[in-house]
Amino acid sequence: MPASLVGINTLVPNRLIFESINAGLVPELSGYENVQREVRIGDHSRIDLMLTDASNGRCYVEIKNCTLVSDGIAYFPDAATARGLKHLNELVELTASGFRTVMFYFIQRMDANVFKPADHIDPAYSQQLRRAAEHGIEILAYDVFIDLKWIRLNRKIRCEL
């Protein structure tokens, strides 16, 4: 039985992170004048957020919804994800082009103390996440405060790759 309520609305992560960045609640992503949602990259893909500023340049942020927690460890993904792998590869390309990139894991529950890739569920994704981090992609994980009326960004969670 979960030690927390679990948010299951998949529309929440992108909206809440967008609002939280604009409100200055994500210090790692502050200092940008504009935040755009669903920005086209390439011919067939979109990235969740693009932050822009004259002095800071561009920062691309891909957001992943994380609901799997076991023994205080938040894991992503909770199923094999070819789409997630595609997003990691796109971030690697953007990083190689000189842009700042961030993979943001949004943990929709309150009982995680650490984030880890789910090697036991999708080893290919986990391996690529570690490679992406080695190539300069920043990894962020935040949990939420959730009750029956509200959900809000809560705290940064330590990442162990």
N, CA, C and O atoms as a DFTB+ gen file, in Angstrom:
644 C
 N C O
     1  1       0.841      -1.180       0.000
     2  2       0.000       0.000       0.000
     3  2       0.885       1.242       0.000
     4  3       1.834       1.316       0.780
     5  1       0.592       2.231      -0.869
     6  2       1.421       3.435      -0.928
     7  2       1.370       4.224       0.387
     8  3       0.357       4.244       1.086
     9  1       2.495       4.867       0.694
    10  2       2.582       5.716       1.877
    11  2       2.197       7.147       1.547
    12  3       2.430       8.057       2.343
    13  1       1.604       7.351       0.371
    14  2       1.255       8.687      -0.093
    15  2       0.096       8.593      -1.067
    16  3      -0.117       7.557      -1.697
    17  1      -0.646       9.674      -1.186
    18  2      -1.556       9.786      -2.320
    19  2      -0.684       9.805      -3.576
    20  3       0.474      10.219      -3.527
    21  1      -1.240       9.359      -4.686
    22  2      -0.494       9.325      -5.938
    23  2      -1.291      10.069      -6.996
    24  3      -2.439       9.726      -7.276
    25  1      -0.675      11.090      -7.582
    26  2      -1.314      11.831      -8.661
    27  2      -1.245      11.030      -9.941
    28  3      -0.172      10.577     -10.338
    29  1      -2.392      10.851     -10.594
    30  2      -2.410      10.040     -11.813
    31  2      -2.774      10.842     -13.056
    32  3      -2.748      10.308     -14.165
    33  1      -3.111      12.109     -12.886
    34  2      -3.462      12.943     -14.029
    35  2      -2.192      13.302     -14.782
    36  3      -1.344      14.029     -14.263
    37  1      -2.056      12.799     -15.998
    38  2      -0.835      13.014     -16.775
    39  2      -0.740      14.423     -17.362
    40  3       0.295      14.785     -17.920
    41  1      -1.797      15.218     -17.246
    42  2      -1.742      16.611     -17.697
    43  2      -1.102      17.515     -16.645
    44  3      -0.657      18.618     -16.963
    45  1      -1.055      17.060     -15.405
    46  2      -0.546      17.882     -14.304
    47  2       0.938      18.216     -14.438
    48  3       1.295      19.383     -14.281
    49  1       1.817      17.264     -14.715
    50  2       3.252      17.576     -14.682
    51  2       3.657      18.786     -15.530
    52  3       4.282      19.712     -15.013
    53  1       3.314      18.794     -16.812
    54  2       3.755      19.897     -17.669
    55  2       3.169      21.231     -17.230
    56  3       3.866      22.246     -17.231
    57  1       1.895      21.237     -16.855
    58  2       1.261      22.483     -16.406
    59  2       1.885      22.980     -15.116
    60  3       2.193      24.165     -14.988
    61  1       2.073      22.083     -14.160
    62  2       2.587      22.490     -12.858
    63  2       4.038      22.933     -12.929
    64  3       4.417      23.900     -12.268
    65  1       4.849      22.256     -13.706
    66  2       6.252      22.659     -13.850
    67  2       6.325      24.009     -14.558
    68  3       7.101      24.872     -14.147
    69  1       5.544      24.208     -15.602
    70  2       5.491      25.493     -16.309
    71  2       5.153      26.619     -15.332
    72  3       5.841      27.639     -15.296
    73  1       4.101      26.436     -14.548
    74  2       3.680      27.453     -13.584
    75  2       4.730      27.649     -12.494
    76  3       4.978      28.778     -12.072
    77  1       5.340      26.575     -12.041
    78  2       6.344      26.661     -10.983
    79  2       7.594      27.399     -11.449
    80  3       8.160      28.187     -10.692
    81  1       8.029      27.159     -12.671
    82  2       9.187      27.877     -13.215
    83  2       8.856      29.359     -13.318
    84  3       9.651      30.207     -12.912
    85  1       7.687      29.672     -13.860
    86  2       7.283      31.081     -13.992
    87  2       7.176      31.780     -12.641
    88  3       7.410      32.985     -12.548
    89  1       6.824      31.035     -11.593
    90  2       6.695      31.605     -10.248
    91  2       8.032      31.629      -9.499
    92  3       8.088      32.078      -8.354
    93  1       9.108      31.150     -10.135
    94  2      10.421      31.153      -9.499
    95  2      10.614      30.072      -8.451
    96  3      11.463      30.209      -7.571
    97  1       9.829      28.987      -8.534
    98  2       9.890      27.927      -7.531
    99  2      10.876      26.813      -7.868
   100  3      11.037      25.870      -7.093
   101  1      11.528      26.915      -9.010
   102  2      12.538      25.933      -9.408
   103  2      13.851      26.703      -9.599
   104  3      14.152      27.149     -10.706
   105  1      14.627      26.860      -8.526
   106  2      15.831      27.698      -8.608
   107  2      16.788      27.298      -9.728
   108  3      17.447      28.155     -10.317
   109  1      16.866      26.007     -10.022
   110  2      17.776      25.537     -11.082
   111  2      17.369      26.057     -12.458
   112  3      18.183      26.065     -13.381
   113  1      16.125      26.487     -12.601
   114  2      15.638      26.958     -13.900
   115  2      15.210      28.419     -13.853
   116  3      14.358      28.849     -14.631
   117  1      15.798      29.171     -12.949
   118  2      15.473      30.598     -12.862
   119  2      16.400      31.401     -13.767
   120  3      17.395      30.882     -14.274
   121  1      16.063      32.666     -13.963
   122  2      16.910      33.551     -14.752
   123  2      16.572      33.606     -16.227
   124  3      17.339      34.157     -17.017
   125  1      15.447      33.050     -16.609
   126  2      15.017      33.091     -18.005
   127  2      13.804      34.008     -18.127
   128  3      12.911      33.985     -17.280
   129  1      13.779      34.810     -19.180
   130  2      12.676      35.754     -19.392
   131  2      11.403      35.070     -19.873
   132  3      10.302      35.430     -19.456
   133  1      11.552      34.099     -20.738
   134  2      10.393      33.464     -21.371
   135  2      10.413      31.954     -21.184
   136  3      11.468      31.320     -21.197
   137  1       9.215      31.394     -21.010
   138  2       9.047      29.948     -20.944
   139  2       7.945      29.589     -21.941
   140  3       6.813      30.057     -21.821
   141  1       8.286      28.754     -22.923
   142  2       7.321      28.319     -23.935
   143  2       7.050      26.839     -23.762
   144  3       7.937      26.068     -23.395
   145  1       5.815      26.454     -24.032
   146  2       5.421      25.047     -23.933
   147  2       5.326      24.417     -25.311
   148  3       5.046      25.089     -26.304
   149  1       5.567      23.106     -25.352
   150  2       5.401      22.303     -26.575
   151  2       6.096      22.945     -27.785
   152  3       5.449      23.341     -28.754
   153  1       7.410      23.035     -27.704
   154  2       8.205      23.663     -28.753
   155  2       8.671      22.603     -29.741
   156  3       9.239      21.582     -29.356
   157  1       8.424      22.862     -31.010
   158  2       8.819      21.926     -32.059
   159  2      10.337      21.893     -32.181
   160  3      10.996      22.932     -32.229
   161  1      10.885      20.662     -32.231
   162  2      12.302      20.459     -32.534
   163  2      12.353      19.422     -33.647
   164  3      11.714      18.374     -33.555
   165  1      13.077      19.700     -34.648
   166  2      13.126      18.779     -35.777
   167  2      11.798      18.753     -36.517
   168  3      10.945      19.620     -36.326
   169  1      11.636      17.739     -37.368
   170  2      10.434      17.640     -38.195
   171  2       9.276      16.929     -37.517
   172  3       8.120      17.161     -37.873
   173  1       9.560      16.067     -36.547
   174  2       8.512      15.202     -36.014
   175  2       8.455      15.144     -34.494
   176  3       7.945      14.173     -33.935
   177  1       8.963      16.154     -33.825
   178  2       9.004      16.049     -32.373
   179  2       8.805      17.402     -31.707
   180  3       8.995      18.456     -32.313
   181  1       8.420      17.334     -30.451
   182  2       8.274      18.521     -29.609
   183  2       8.966      18.262     -28.280
   184  3       9.067      17.127     -27.815
   185  1       9.436      19.342     -27.691
   186  2      10.025      19.280     -26.352
   187  2       9.056      20.007     -25.423
   188  3       8.392      20.952     -25.847
   189  1       8.967      19.584     -24.177
   190  2       7.953      20.117     -23.269
   191  2       8.088      21.608     -23.012
   192  3       7.097      22.336     -23.069
   193  1       9.306      22.077     -22.728
   194  2       9.509      23.496     -22.425
   195  2      10.789      24.003     -23.067
   196  3      11.776      23.279     -23.191
   197  1      10.746      25.273     -23.475
   198  2      11.956      25.959     -23.895
   199  2      12.007      27.274     -23.129
   200  3      11.105      28.106     -23.227
   201  1      13.082      27.441     -22.367
   202  2      13.307      28.667     -21.618
   203  2      14.289      29.503     -22.415
   204  3      15.281      28.979     -22.923
   205  1      14.023      30.808     -22.532
   206  2      14.919      31.666     -23.297
   207  2      15.196      32.962     -22.540
   208  3      14.371      33.460     -21.773
   209  1      16.388      33.479     -22.791
   210  2      16.808      34.732     -22.193
   211  2      17.977      35.257     -23.019
   212  3      18.793      34.478     -23.513
   213  1      18.056      36.574     -23.168
   214  2      19.117      37.167     -23.980
   215  2      20.502      36.799     -23.461
   216  3      21.403      36.533     -24.256
   217  1      20.689      36.778     -22.152
   218  2      22.018      36.470     -21.618
   219  2      22.232      34.985     -21.323
   220  3      23.364      34.504     -21.385
   221  1      21.168      34.256     -21.005
   222  2      21.299      32.830     -20.686
   223  2      21.090      31.906     -21.873
   224  3      21.367      30.710     -21.780
   225  1      20.610      32.437     -22.978
   226  2      20.375      31.616     -24.162
   227  2      19.140      30.744     -24.017
   228  3      18.152      31.137     -23.397
   229  1      19.214      29.542     -24.605
   230  2      18.083      28.608     -24.582
   231  2      18.358      27.435     -23.655
   232  3      19.488      26.965     -23.520
   233  1      17.282      26.979     -23.021
   234  2      17.333      25.777     -22.197
   235  2      16.110      24.944     -22.543
   236  3      14.978      25.418     -22.443
   237  1      16.342      23.697     -22.951
   238  2      15.257      22.782     -23.295
   239  2      15.002      21.846     -22.119
   240  3      15.935      21.280     -21.550
   241  1      13.717      21.689     -21.758
   242  2      13.348      20.861     -20.617
   243  2      12.323      19.821     -21.058
   244  3      11.265      20.159     -21.589
   245  1      12.652      18.563     -20.832
   246  2      11.711      17.470     -21.070
   247  2      11.239      16.986     -19.704
   248  3      12.053      16.749     -18.812
   249  1       9.927      16.839     -19.538
   250  2       9.335      16.471     -18.251
   251  2       8.789      15.053     -18.343
   252  3       8.085      14.701     -19.290
   253  1       9.125      14.246     -17.343
   254  2       8.610      12.880     -17.270
   255  2       7.844      12.702     -15.972
   256  3       8.316      13.089     -14.903
   257  1       6.679      12.121     -16.070
   258  2       5.811      11.846     -14.934
   259  2       6.267      10.556     -14.262
   260  3       6.374       9.515     -14.910
   261  1       6.533      10.629     -12.977
   262  2       7.047       9.478     -12.238
   263  2       6.088       9.163     -11.095
   264  3       5.857      10.002     -10.224
   265  1       5.529       7.954     -11.099
   266  2       4.602       7.553     -10.030
   267  2       5.029       6.275      -9.309
   268  3       4.401       5.880      -8.326
   269  1       6.076       5.637      -9.780
   270  2       6.531       4.389      -9.177
   271  2       7.532       4.675      -8.062
   272  3       8.620       5.196      -8.312
   273  1       7.158       4.331      -6.833
   274  2       8.057       4.470      -5.681
   275  2       8.030       3.157      -4.910
   276  3       6.967       2.596      -4.644
   277  1       9.217       2.679      -4.557
   278  2       9.349       1.466      -3.757
   279  2      10.444       1.697      -2.722
   280  3      11.567       2.060      -3.072
   281  1      10.121       1.488      -1.461
   282  2      11.088       1.663      -0.372
   283  2      11.770       3.030      -0.417
   284  3      12.974       3.134      -0.181
   285  1      11.007       4.067      -0.716
   286  2      11.543       5.423      -0.720
   287  2      12.300       5.804      -1.971
   288  3      12.844       6.906      -2.051
   289  1      12.346       4.910      -2.960
   290  2      13.062       5.178      -4.208
   291  2      12.051       5.377      -5.331
   292  3      11.236       4.498      -5.612
   293  1      12.116       6.548      -5.971
   294  2      11.285       6.821      -7.146
   295  2      12.017       6.275      -8.362
   296  3      13.206       6.531      -8.548
   297  1      11.301       5.521      -9.186
   298  2      11.889       4.920     -10.381
   299  2      11.184       5.420     -11.636
   300  3       9.966       5.601     -11.644
   301  1      11.957       5.640     -12.694
   302  2      11.407       5.907     -14.017
   303  2      12.262       5.138     -15.004
   304  3      13.487       5.114     -14.887
   305  1      11.614       4.507     -15.982
   306  2      10.183       4.434     -16.257
   307  2       9.516       3.288     -15.496
   308  3      10.180       2.456     -14.876
   309  1       8.184       3.272     -15.562
   310  2       7.443       2.173     -14.927
   311  2       7.043       1.112     -15.947
   312  3       6.395       0.124     -15.601
   313  1       7.430       1.320     -17.205
   314  2       7.257       0.353     -18.297
   315  2       8.292       0.714     -19.364
   316  3       8.762       1.850     -19.412
   317  1       8.641      -0.234     -20.204
   318  2       9.596       0.058     -21.284
   319  2       9.071       1.228     -22.105
   320  3       7.877       1.304     -22.393
   321  1       9.973       2.145     -22.485
   322  2       9.540       3.373     -23.148
   323  2      10.421       3.757     -24.330
   324  3      11.462       4.391     -24.155
   325  1      10.011       3.381     -25.508
   326  2      10.714       3.794     -26.717
   327  2      10.616       5.307     -26.893
   328  3      11.566       5.948     -27.341
   329  1       9.473       5.868     -26.540
   330  2       9.273       7.323     -26.654
   331  2      10.225       8.071     -25.715
   332  3      10.817       9.078     -26.102
   333  1      10.369       7.580     -24.489
   334  2      11.290       8.194     -23.546
   335  2      12.727       8.139     -24.038
   336  3      13.485       9.095     -23.871
   337  1      13.095       7.029     -24.639
   338  2      14.429       6.868     -25.210
   339  2      14.646       7.870     -26.343
   340  3      15.720       8.459     -26.463
   341  1      13.624       8.057     -27.168
   342  2      13.691       9.037     -28.249
   343  2      13.931      10.437     -27.684
   344  3      14.748      11.189     -28.215
   345  1      13.222      10.788     -26.609
   346  2      13.399      12.113     -25.999
   347  2      14.814      12.297     -25.454
   348  3      15.395      13.373     -25.592
   349  1      15.372      11.255     -24.838
   350  2      16.750      11.347     -24.353
   351  2      17.708      11.606     -25.510
   352  3      18.601      12.446     -25.403
   353  1      17.526      10.893     -26.604
   354  2      18.401      11.071     -27.761
   355  2      18.283      12.481     -28.339
   356  3      19.276      13.061     -28.777
   357  1      17.076      13.026     -28.339
   358  2      16.891      14.398     -28.819
   359  2      17.599      15.401     -27.910
   360  3      18.190      16.367     -28.391
   361  1      17.539      15.174     -26.609
   362  2      18.251      16.064     -25.688
   363  2      19.764      15.974     -25.889
   364  3      20.463      16.984     -25.804
   365  1      20.267      14.778     -26.154
   366  2      21.695      14.615     -26.421
   367  2      22.087      15.446     -27.643
   368  3      23.122      16.112     -27.633
   369  1      21.271      15.411     -28.690
   370  2      21.551      16.193     -29.902
   371  2      21.527      17.688     -29.611
   372  3      22.388      18.426     -30.089
   373  1      20.546      18.141     -28.829
   374  2      20.465      19.561     -28.480
   375  2      21.669      19.991     -27.648
   376  3      22.199      21.087     -27.830
   377  1      22.092      19.130     -26.742
   378  2      23.274      19.426     -25.924
   379  2      24.517      19.524     -26.803
   380  3      25.344      20.418     -26.621
   381  1      24.643      18.606     -27.754
   382  2      25.790      18.623     -28.672
   383  2      25.795      19.883     -29.531
   384  3      26.846      20.311     -30.008
   385  1      24.604      20.484     -29.729
   386  2      24.501      21.728     -30.502
   387  2      24.781      22.957     -29.639
   388  3      24.715      24.086     -30.124
   389  1      25.094      22.740     -28.362
   390  2      25.485      23.845     -27.501
   391  2      24.402      24.398     -26.595
   392  3      24.614      25.413     -25.932
   393  1      23.239      23.749     -26.553
   394  2      22.153      24.240     -25.710
   395  2      22.167      23.555     -24.348
   396  3      22.643      22.429     -24.206
   397  1      21.640      24.254     -23.358
   398  2      21.426      23.658     -22.044
   399  2      20.189      22.763     -22.139
   400  3      19.176      23.155     -22.719
   401  1      20.276      21.568     -21.571
   402  2      19.149      20.640     -21.595
   403  2      18.940      20.043     -20.210
   404  3      19.889      19.815     -19.460
   405  1      17.663      19.796     -19.890
   406  2      17.303      19.270     -18.576
   407  2      16.244      18.188     -18.741
   408  3      15.238      18.380     -19.424
   409  1      16.488      17.052     -18.104
   410  2      15.463      16.015     -17.980
   411  2      14.891      16.173     -16.579
   412  3      15.605      16.035     -15.586
   413  1      13.592      16.466     -16.509
   414  2      12.934      16.784     -15.247
   415  2      11.972      15.659     -14.893
   416  3      10.987      15.436     -15.598
   417  1      12.254      14.947     -13.800
   418  2      11.382      13.874     -13.336
   419  2      10.450      14.443     -12.265
   420  3      10.895      14.895     -11.210
   421  1       9.175      14.411     -12.553
   422  2       8.137      14.961     -11.697
   423  2       7.489      13.800     -10.954
   424  3       6.722      13.030     -11.533
   425  1       7.806      13.682      -9.667
   426  2       7.337      12.559      -8.854
   427  2       6.003      12.954      -8.227
   428  3       5.961      13.786      -7.320
   429  1       4.912      12.354      -8.713
   430  2       3.569      12.743      -8.277
   431  2       3.149      12.015      -7.003
   432  3       2.078      11.410      -6.941
   433  1       3.995      12.082      -6.006
   434  2       3.699      11.503      -4.701
   435  2       4.694      12.062      -3.694
   436  3       5.609      12.796      -4.067
   437  1       4.519      11.716      -2.404
   438  2       5.298      12.356      -1.349
   439  2       6.195      11.398      -0.566
   440  3       6.708      11.779       0.486
   441  1       6.398      10.192      -1.031
   442  2       7.129       9.209      -0.237
   443  2       8.462       8.776      -0.838
   444  3       8.954       7.686      -0.547
   445  1       9.047       9.633      -1.678
   446  2      10.349       9.317      -2.283
   447  2      11.447      10.147      -1.619
   448  3      11.251      11.321      -1.306
   449  1      12.586       9.528      -1.414
   450  2      13.758      10.216      -0.874
   451  2      14.876      10.338      -1.897
   452  3      15.788      11.149      -1.738
   453  1      14.801       9.524      -2.951
   454  2      15.826       9.507      -3.978
   455  2      15.173       9.079      -5.295
   456  3      14.174       8.360      -5.300
   457  1      15.752       9.532      -6.405
   458  2      15.304       9.116      -7.731
   459  2      16.391       8.251      -8.356
   460  3      17.579       8.552      -8.240
   461  1      15.970       7.163      -9.028
   462  2      16.893       6.307      -9.765
   463  2      16.235       5.839     -11.062
   464  3      15.014       5.696     -11.124
   465  1      17.038       5.604     -12.090
   466  2      16.473       4.981     -13.286
   467  2      16.078       3.539     -12.978
   468  3      16.726       2.871     -12.172
   469  1      15.025       3.067     -13.613
   470  2      14.483       1.727     -13.353
   471  2      15.193       0.685     -14.215
   472  3      14.659       0.231     -15.227
   473  1      16.395       0.316     -13.801
   474  2      17.169      -0.696     -14.524
   475  2      16.394      -2.001     -14.675
   476  3      16.493      -2.673     -15.701
   477  1      15.631      -2.352     -13.661
   478  2      14.898      -3.619     -13.641
   479  2      13.679      -3.620     -14.570
   480  3      13.102      -4.674     -14.838
   481  1      13.292      -2.448     -15.056
   482  2      12.124      -2.355     -15.943
   483  2      12.539      -2.065     -17.386
   484  3      12.040      -2.702     -18.313
   485  1      13.442      -1.115     -17.578
   486  2      13.873      -0.742     -18.925
   487  2      15.373      -0.437     -18.901
   488  3      15.772       0.724     -18.809
   489  1      16.201      -1.483     -18.985
   490  2      17.652      -1.260     -18.918
   491  2      18.191      -0.373     -20.043
   492  3      19.170       0.345     -19.842
   493  1      17.572      -0.414     -21.214
   494  2      18.042       0.422     -22.328
   495  2      17.836       1.901     -22.000
   496  3      18.725       2.717     -22.242
   497  1      16.672       2.249     -21.453
   498  2      16.412       3.637     -21.074
   499  2      17.384       4.065     -19.980
   500  3      17.961       5.150     -20.049
   501  1      17.565       3.223     -18.984
   502  2      18.446       3.547     -17.861
   503  2      19.874       3.796     -18.329
   504  3      20.525       4.744     -17.892
   505  1      20.349       2.944     -19.212
   506  2      21.704       3.090     -19.742
   507  2      21.835       4.394     -20.527
   508  3      22.836       5.099     -20.401
   509  1      20.822       4.716     -21.337
   510  2      20.883       5.944     -22.133
   511  2      20.787       7.181     -21.242
   512  3      21.395       8.206     -21.551
   513  1      20.032       7.103     -20.140
   514  2      19.955       8.236     -19.215
   515  2      21.334       8.521     -18.625
   516  3      21.733       9.680     -18.509
   517  1      22.053       7.480     -18.258
   518  2      23.405       7.671     -17.715
   519  2      24.337       8.270     -18.774
   520  3      25.139       9.153     -18.468
   521  1      24.234       7.799     -19.995
   522  2      25.047       8.364     -21.091
   523  2      24.692       9.824     -21.321
   524  3      25.571      10.665     -21.511
   525  1      23.395      10.120     -21.302
   526  2      22.943      11.495     -21.521
   527  2      23.516      12.416     -20.448
   528  3      23.961      13.522     -20.755
   529  1      23.508      11.974     -19.206
   530  2      24.067      12.779     -18.115
   531  2      25.564      12.992     -18.323
   532  3      26.081      14.073     -18.041
   533  1      26.257      11.976     -18.811
   534  2      27.693      12.109     -19.094
   535  2      27.945      13.122     -20.206
   536  3      29.007      13.744     -20.250
   537  1      26.973      13.292     -21.107
   538  2      27.096      14.250     -22.206
   539  2      26.603      15.649     -21.829
   540  3      26.548      16.536     -22.681
   541  1      26.250      15.848     -20.570
   542  2      25.913      17.196     -20.121
   543  2      24.447      17.485     -19.867
   544  3      24.104      18.598     -19.470
   545  1      23.578      16.521     -20.084
   546  2      22.165      16.750     -19.776
   547  2      22.008      16.773     -18.262
   548  3      22.477      15.877     -17.561
   549  1      21.342      17.807     -17.773
   550  2      21.100      17.926     -16.339
   551  2      19.886      17.086     -15.962
   552  3      18.907      17.020     -16.706
   553  1      19.961      16.451     -14.811
   554  2      18.865      15.617     -14.327
   555  2      18.302      16.257     -13.062
   556  3      19.030      16.467     -12.092
   557  1      17.017      16.564     -13.074
   558  2      16.327      17.109     -11.912
   559  2      15.163      16.208     -11.544
   560  3      14.519      15.626     -12.417
   561  1      14.898      16.094     -10.267
   562  2      13.709      15.378      -9.799
   563  2      13.113      16.188      -8.654
   564  3      13.820      16.620      -7.744
   565  1      11.826      16.379      -8.717
   566  2      11.077      17.058      -7.665
   567  2       9.855      16.216      -7.326
   568  3       9.271      15.561      -8.189
   569  1       9.483      16.247      -6.053
   570  2       8.229      15.618      -5.668
   571  2       7.167      16.684      -5.484
   572  3       7.396      17.854      -5.791
   573  1       6.015      16.289      -4.987
   574  2       4.886      17.202      -4.819
   575  2       4.349      17.113      -3.396
   576  3       4.632      16.172      -2.655
   577  1       3.576      18.111      -3.050
   578  2       2.677      17.995      -1.909
   579  2       1.309      17.767      -2.535
   580  3       0.879      18.534      -3.396
   581  1       0.632      16.717      -2.102
   582  2      -0.657      16.386      -2.692
   583  2      -1.643      16.019      -1.590
   584  3      -1.320      15.273      -0.665
   585  1      -2.844      16.555      -1.709
   586  2      -3.952      16.111      -0.850
   587  2      -5.188      16.023      -1.744
   588  3      -5.064      16.088      -2.967
   589  1      -6.341      15.880      -1.176
   590  2      -7.537      15.673      -1.999
   591  2      -7.995      16.940      -2.720
   592  3      -8.865      16.871      -3.588
   593  1      -7.422      18.097      -2.373
   594  2      -7.809      19.352      -3.027
   595  2      -6.714      19.962      -3.896
   596  3      -7.014      20.598      -4.907
   597  1      -5.444      19.777      -3.517
   598  2      -4.352      20.501      -4.157
   599  2      -3.185      19.590      -4.494
   600  3      -2.987      18.523      -3.913
   601  1      -2.430      20.071      -5.461
   602  2      -1.126      19.487      -5.749
   603  2      -0.209      20.650      -6.076
   604  3      -0.560      21.537      -6.855
   605  1       0.974      20.636      -5.469
   606  2       1.952      21.691      -5.735
   607  2       3.350      21.098      -5.673
   608  3       3.581      20.073      -5.032
   609  1       4.271      21.760      -6.346
   610  2       5.659      21.340      -6.310
   611  2       6.158      21.445      -4.874
   612  3       5.860      22.419      -4.183
   613  1       6.908      20.458      -4.424
   614  2       7.326      20.424      -3.038
   615  2       8.834      20.620      -2.889
   616  3       9.284      21.708      -2.531
   617  1       9.618      19.569      -3.162
   618  2      11.056      19.657      -2.879
   619  2      11.857      18.901      -3.915
   620  3      11.371      17.978      -4.567
   621  1      13.114      19.330      -4.045
   622  2      14.045      18.652      -4.933
   623  2      14.415      17.315      -4.295
   624  3      14.644      17.222      -3.089
   625  1      14.467      16.293      -5.130
   626  2      14.819      14.941      -4.705
   627  2      16.203      14.589      -5.284
   628  3      16.488      14.858      -6.450
   629  1      17.031      13.996      -4.462
   630  2      18.380      13.588      -4.888
   631  2      18.278      12.539      -5.994
   632  3      17.429      11.649      -5.949
   633  1      19.154      12.660      -6.979
   634  2      19.200      11.703      -8.095
   635  2      20.459      10.849      -7.980
   636  3      21.559      11.360      -7.772
   637  1      20.275       9.555      -8.118
   638  2      21.400       8.617      -8.142
   639  2      21.330       7.833      -9.451
   640  3      20.436       7.013      -9.656
   641  1      22.282       8.102     -10.320
   642  2      22.288       7.410     -11.603
   643  2      23.182       6.184     -11.546
   644  3      23.313       5.469     -12.540
